[in-house]
Amino acid sequence: MQIKKKYLSEMCSLLLAVSLAIPQTLPAAAAEKPETMEDVQWERLTDNVLEYDELENRVAYFNPTICQIVDQINDSFDTVRENILDFQQEAEDFIYLQEQAIKNMDFESAMMYQINRRILRSISSSMIKQEKRKDTMIERNTRQWRKGLLSGCQQLMLAYNKMAVNKATLEKQVELYSQMAAMYETQAQIGMATQTQVLSAQASLNSAKTSLSGLSDQMESIKSSLLQMTGWDFDSDVTIGTIPAADVNQIAVIDFEADKAIAPKNNYTIINMQNSSPNDADDNGKYENKDYRAKEQGLEQAMQQLSITIDSLYQTLFEKQAALTAARTAFDAAQIKWDGAIRKYQLGMMGQAEYLGEELAYCAAEAAYKSADLDMTQALLNYYWGVNGLGELTE
């Protein structure tokens, strides 16, 4: 009975599945409702509106990369487990053959059967241990991919929403500059406006139109990427939802020292460095091993770099909080001024040009406040992911 060799190639295939680069183009993924998920939640998850709080589940159940990798991993593990069972069965078969050889006084064959049985059991035991180690590694890598994809989706949705704020402002500018250009053209005909004012208004209008067109194209590109990462076709008729207001109260409950201590233990780059295996040396000789020393120095440097990153991300929280507070104050002042402008215009105490100018100023202040709020959310996310595995190592 021949001992199987193909388990080696199966383990190689398994590692290949784990190390696959994320494809650039994959078909939209389809998923079945998990047993633990309520019907209402699943219906909401599969409608044509992508909400911010749905990103995690859309990535987990619909992202084509995750679905493909998990399927490949499961297939590879199924094959490996089948081989383990085969080896175990063959080992049992050798017990019978050994017993028969002993009965027939064929002690040489009996000894060979015993040796083969031990080899098979050793291979089976080794494969079980390898499977457990690979299972742990794959689970960690899959978590890393999911976190990375989720973080990427959050970044895209934030970028889309920031652009949506700017788009709304530009659309208002186009509307107001059109009114302003028409007003100056009418006034110029009766000598109440100069040609310079007419040309300036037209230039502002054209500039706003050009910016609006470019921004719309960028938004479509980001939307297509976000849809594909969450399992839809790139051109699906899906509405991208808004981002909830930033919860600045999260800053007050941060335990910075605890976060800074746990960040290296969560960081995937550092974990992968720790699990890399330079030629093992015994306890007495490892400190003289060049590869070991290089690994330890690299780890120390990586932890220092991560520490700098976490410090920076933490400080950014307060900077964005201050910017949000300032933007809110400016917006409140703009709101008061705009309310006053509306009353004056209705009473005939303000001309159209000044009124339109006040409306533009109000729209700009509103956009600045909304953008500052999204920047605050961005900073909170960056800090969260910095602590929870995705912190970048500064150079």
C-alpha positions in Angstrom: 0.0 0.0 0.0 1.5 3.3 -1.2 1.8 6.2 1.2 0.2 9.3 -0.4 2.3 12.3 -1.2 -0.3 14.7 -2.6 -1.1 16.3 0.9 2.0 18.4 0.3 0.6 19.9 -2.8 -2.8 20.4 -1.1 -1.1 22.4 1.7 0.7 24.5 -0.9 -2.6 25.1 -2.6 -4.1 26.2 0.7 -1.3 28.7 1.2 -1.7 29.9 -2.3 -5.4 30.6 -1.6 -4.5 32.6 1.5 -1.8 34.6 -0.3 -3.9 35.5 -3.3 -3.8 39.2 -4.2 -7.1 40.9 -4.2 -8.5 40.9 -7.7 -9.3 44.2 -9.4 -12.5 43.0 -11.1 -14.8 40.4 -9.8 -18.5 39.7 -10.5 -21.1 40.9 -8.0 -21.4 38.5 -5.1 -24.6 36.8 -4.1 -25.3 35.6 -0.6 -27.9 33.8 1.4 -29.3 35.1 4.6 -27.4 33.9 7.6 -29.5 31.9 10.1 -28.7 34.3 12.9 -29.9 37.4 11.0 -33.4 38.7 11.3 -35.5 38.9 8.1 -36.0 42.7 8.6 -32.3 43.3 8.9 -31.6 41.2 5.8 -34.3 43.0 3.8 -32.7 46.3 4.8 -29.3 45.0 3.9 -30.4 43.9 0.4 -32.5 46.9 -0.6 -31.2 49.6 -3.0 -29.9 51.9 -0.3 -26.4 51.6 1.1 -26.4 52.9 4.7 -23.3 53.5 6.7 -24.2 51.0 9.4 -24.6 48.3 6.7 -21.0 48.4 5.4 -19.7 45.7 7.8 -22.3 43.2 6.8 -22.2 44.1 3.1 -18.4 43.4 3.2 -18.8 40.2 5.2 -21.6 38.6 3.1 -21.4 40.3 -0.3 -17.8 41.4 -1.0 -16.7 39.3 -3.9 -13.1 39.1 -2.8 -14.0 37.8 0.7 -16.6 35.4 -0.7 -14.1 34.0 -3.2 -11.2 33.6 -0.7 -13.4 31.9 1.9 -14.8 29.5 -0.7 -11.3 28.6 -1.9 -10.1 28.2 1.7 -13.0 25.9 2.6 -12.4 23.8 -0.5 -8.7 23.5 0.3 -9.5 22.5 3.9 -12.1 20.0 2.8 -9.4 18.3 0.6 -6.9 18.3 3.4 -9.3 16.8 5.9 -10.2 14.1 3.4 -6.5 13.2 3.1 -6.2 13.1 6.9 -9.1 10.7 7.1 -7.5 8.6 4.3 -4.2 8.4 6.1 -5.9 7.4 9.3 -7.9 4.7 7.6 -4.8 3.4 5.9 -3.0 3.3 9.3 -5.9 1.2 10.6 -5.6 -1.1 7.6 -1.9 -1.7 8.4 -2.9 -3.0 11.8 -5.0 -5.7 10.2 -2.2 -6.5 7.8 0.3 -6.7 10.6 -1.9 -9.0 12.6 -2.3 -11.3 9.6 1.5 -11.3 8.9 2.1 -12.3 12.5 -0.4 -15.2 12.3 1.4 -16.3 9.2 4.8 -16.1 10.9 5.9 -13.4 8.4 7.7 -11.2 10.9 9.6 -9.2 8.3 6.3 -8.1 6.7 4.8 -7.5 10.1 7.6 -5.2 11.0 7.2 -3.3 7.7 3.5 -2.9 8.3 4.2 -1.6 11.7 6.7 0.9 10.4 4.3 2.1 7.7 1.5 2.4 10.2 3.7 4.6 12.4 4.7 6.7 9.4 1.1 7.2 8.4 0.1 8.2 12.0 3.0 10.6 12.1 2.0 12.2 8.8 -1.7 12.4 9.9 -0.7 13.9 13.3 1.5 16.4 11.5 -1.2 17.3 9.1 -3.7 17.9 11.9 -1.2 20.2 13.6 -0.6 22.0 10.4 -4.3 22.4 9.7 -4.8 23.9 13.1 -2.0 26.4 12.6 -3.1 27.3 9.1 -6.7 27.6 10.3 -5.6 30.1 12.9 -3.5 32.0 10.3 -6.3 32.0 7.7 -8.8 33.2 10.3 -6.4 36.0 11.2 -5.7 36.9 7.6 -9.4 36.8 6.7 -10.2 39.2 9.6 -7.4 41.5 8.4 -8.9 41.5 4.9 -12.4 42.1 6.2 -11.1 45.0 8.4 -9.1 46.4 5.5 -12.0 46.3 3.1 -14.4 47.7 5.7 -12.1 50.5 6.4 -11.7 51.1 2.7 -15.5 51.2 2.3 -15.8 53.6 5.2 -13.2 55.9 3.6 -15.0 55.8 0.2 -18.4 56.6 1.8 -16.9 59.5 3.7 -15.2 60.8 0.6 -18.5 60.4 -1.3 -20.4 62.3 1.4 -17.9 65.1 1.5 -18.2 65.4 -2.2 -21.9 65.4 -1.9 -21.7 68.4 0.5 -19.4 70.2 -2.0 -21.7 69.3 -4.9 -24.7 70.8 -3.1 -22.8 74.0 -2.5 -21.7 74.1 -6.2 -25.2 73.5 -7.4 -26.4 76.4 -5.2 -23.5 78.5 -6.6 -24.6 77.7 -10.2 -28.1 78.7 -9.3 -27.1 81.9 -7.6 -24.4 82.9 -10.1 -27.0 82.4 -12.9 -29.4 84.8 -11.1 -26.5 87.2 -10.5 -25.3 87.1 -14.1 -28.9 87.6 -15.4 -29.4 90.5 -12.9 -26.2 92.3 -14.0 -27.0 91.8 -17.7 -30.4 93.4 -17.2 -28.9 96.2 -15.1 -26.2 96.8 -17.7 -28.8 97.4 -20.3 -30.1 100.4 -18.3 -26.7 101.6 -17.2 -26.9 100.3 -13.6 -24.1 97.8 -13.9 -20.8 97.7 -15.6 -19.5 95.3 -18.2 -16.9 94.2 -15.7 -19.6 93.1 -13.3 -21.3 91.2 -16.1 -18.2 89.4 -17.1 -17.2 88.6 -13.5 -20.6 87.1 -12.8 -20.4 85.0 -16.0 -16.8 83.9 -15.1 -18.0 82.8 -11.6 -20.9 80.9 -13.2 -18.7 79.1 -15.7 -16.1 78.2 -13.0 -18.9 76.8 -10.8 -20.3 74.7 -13.7 -16.9 73.3 -14.5 -16.2 72.4 -10.9 -19.6 70.8 -10.6 -19.1 68.7 -13.7 -15.7 67.4 -12.5 -16.9 66.7 -9.0 -19.9 64.7 -10.4 -17.5 62.5 -12.4 -15.4 61.9 -9.3 -18.5 61.0 -7.3 -19.6 58.5 -9.9 -16.1 56.9 -9.8 -16.1 56.6 -6.0 -19.7 55.3 -6.1 -18.8 52.6 -8.6 -15.8 51.4 -6.4 -17.9 51.4 -3.3 -20.7 49.4 -4.9 -18.3 46.8 -6.2 -16.6 46.5 -2.8 -20.0 45.9 -1.2 -21.2 43.3 -3.7 -23.2 45.2 -6.3 -22.4 45.7 -9.9 -20.6 49.0 -10.5 -23.5 50.5 -12.3 -26.3 49.4 -10.0 -29.1 51.8 -9.2 -28.2 52.1 -5.5 -28.5 55.2 -3.4 -25.5 56.0 -1.1 -26.7 57.0 2.3 -25.4 59.8 4.5 -23.0 59.6 7.4 -24.3 60.0 10.9 -23.2 63.1 12.8 -19.8 62.6 14.5 -20.1 61.5 18.2 -17.4 63.7 19.8 -18.3 62.1 23.2 -16.3 59.1 22.1 -13.1 61.2 22.7 -13.9 61.6 26.4 -14.1 57.8 27.1 -10.9 56.9 25.3 -8.3 55.2 27.5 -5.3 56.4 25.6 -2.7 54.5 27.6 -4.6 51.3 27.4 -5.2 51.8 23.6 -1.5 52.5 23.1 -0.6 49.3 25.0 -2.9 47.0 23.1 -2.3 48.5 19.6 0.9 46.5 18.9 -0.9 43.3 19.9 -3.6 44.0 17.4 -1.5 45.4 14.6 -1.4 42.9 11.7 2.0 44.1 10.3 3.6 43.5 13.7 1.8 40.2 14.2 3.0 39.0 10.8 6.5 40.1 11.7 6.3 38.2 14.9 5.1 35.1 13.1 7.8 35.2 10.5 10.4 32.5 11.3 14.0 33.1 10.8 16.1 30.0 11.3 15.2 28.9 14.8 18.1 29.0 17.3 18.1 27.4 20.7 17.8 29.6 23.8 21.5 29.8 24.3 22.3 30.6 20.7 19.4 32.7 19.5 20.9 36.0 20.7 23.9 35.3 18.5 21.7 34.4 15.5 21.9 37.2 12.9 18.4 36.6 11.6 16.9 36.5 15.1 18.6 39.8 16.0 17.4 41.4 12.8 13.9 40.3 13.5 13.9 41.7 17.0 15.4 45.0 15.8 12.7 45.2 13.1 10.0 44.5 15.7 11.3 47.1 18.1 11.4 49.7 15.3 7.9 48.8 14.1 6.5 49.2 17.6 8.1 52.6 17.9 6.7 53.6 14.6 3.2 52.5 15.6 3.5 54.4 18.9 4.2 57.6 16.9 1.2 56.8 14.7 -1.1 56.3 17.6 0.1 59.6 19.3 -0.5 61.5 16.0 -4.0 60.0 15.6 -4.9 60.8 19.1 -3.8 64.4 18.8 -5.7 64.7 15.5 -8.9 63.9 17.4 -8.6 67.1 19.4 -7.5 69.2 16.4 -10.6 68.0 14.5 -12.8 68.6 17.5 -11.6 72.2 17.8 -12.1 72.7 14.0 -15.6 71.3 14.3 -16.4 73.6 17.2 -15.1 76.6 15.3 -17.1 75.6 12.2 -20.3 75.2 14.2 -19.8 78.6 15.8 -19.2 80.2 12.3 -22.3 78.4 11.0 -24.5 79.6 13.8 -23.3 83.1 13.2 -24.0 82.7 9.4 -27.5 81.3 10.2 -28.3 84.4 12.3 -26.9 86.7 9.6 -28.8 84.9 6.8 -32.1 85.0 8.8 -31.6 88.8 9.1 -30.8 89.1 5.4 -34.1 87.3 4.5 -36.1 89.7 6.6 -34.3 92.8 5.2 -34.8 91.5 1.6 -38.5 90.9 2.2 -38.9 94.4 3.6 -37.1 95.9 0.7 -34.1 97.0 2.8 -31.6 94.9 0.9 -30.8 94.7 -2.8 -30.8 91.5 -4.8 -27.0 91.4 -5.3 -26.3 91.7 -1.6 -29.0 89.2 -0.8 -27.5 86.7 -3.2 -24.1 87.3 -1.7 -25.4 86.6 1.8 -27.0 83.4 0.6 -23.7 82.3 -0.9 -21.9 83.1 2.4 -24.5 81.1 4.3 -24.2 78.1 2.0 -20.4 78.2 2.3 -20.6 78.2 6.1 -23.0 75.3 6.1 -20.8 73.3 3.8 -17.7 74.0 6.0 -19.6 72.8 9.1 -20.8 69.6 7.4 -17.3 69.0 6.1 -15.8 69.5 9.6 -18.3 67.0 11.0 -17.2 64.4 8.4 -13.5 65.2 9.2 -14.3 64.5 12.8 -15.8 61.1 11.9 -12.8 60.4 9.8 -10.4 61.1 12.7 -12.4 58.9 15.0 -12.3 56.1 12.4 -8.6 56.5 11.8 -7.9 56.3 15.6 -10.1 53.2 15.9 -8.5 51.4 13.1 -5.1 52.5 14.3 -5.7 50.8 17.6 -7.5 47.8 16.1 -5.0 46.3 13.7 -4.6 48.7 10.7 -2.3 51.4 12.2 0.3 52.4 9.6 3.9 52.3 10.7 5.5 55.8 10.2 8.8 56.0 8.3 
